[in-house]
Amino acid sequence: MVKKLQTIGFAIGTGVMGMLILCAIFFPSLFQSILPYRFHHVLTNSMEPTIPVHSLVLVKVYDTSTPVEKDDILVFRANRFGEEVLIMHRFSHTETNENGELLYRTHPEGSETLDVYETTREDIVGIYTWHIPYIGKLLLFFKSACGFLWICQMIVIFLIKAYILAKWEEKEKEKASICKTSP
C-alpha cells in the first residue's frame, strides 16, 4: 500500500512539475504572474562550458530589490545589429557613463573582455538559477510550425488509439456477455 502511494505521489509530483515547466515555456506571462521565474534557452556558446549551447535555463526575474554580485550570470536585453536580443553573460562590475547612468558591465564565460553593450538596470531581465543541458533544442522544435504540427499529429493518433481500444473493449464485453447467457 505504501509503495502504491509513493508511486501515485511521484506521478502527481512529476505531472505538476511537467505542467509548470510547460506553462513557463509556452505561457511565460501567466507563469511569471504566479512565480517570479522564466525559462530561456541558450543559442550560442558564449557561456560554455558552464552552460552548454541549447540548454534550458531557469532565470529568477530581476527586480530592483535583487542584489547583483560579481560573477552572477545575468540575462539582459541588448541591441545587436539593430535587433533587440536577450544575452546571457557574467556580471563583472558597475560603472557610470558620461550621462551619470549606472551601467552593468558583463563578459562572456572564459573571457575578461567586457561587452560593448551599455546595460542599465532596466535592461536586466533576470539572474541565472540553474539549467538543463540540451533541452532548449527540443523546445525550439516544439515552438516551431513543424513541432506544433507534430504535437497535433500525436494528439490525433492518441485519440484514435483511445477510440479503437474503447471500441475493442466494448466488443469484448459483448462477447463475454453473450458467452455467459448462452447455454
Protein Blocks (a to p, Z undefined) as FASTA:
>chain_A
ZZmmmmmmmmmmmmmmmmmmmmmmmmmmlmmmmpccdcdddfbfklcckbgghiacdddd
ddfklccdehiacdddddeehiacddddddfbdcddfkopacdddddehiabdcfbdcdf
klpnbdcfbdcehklmmmmmmmpmklmmmmmmmmmmmmmmmmmmmmmmmmmmmmmmmmmm
pZZ
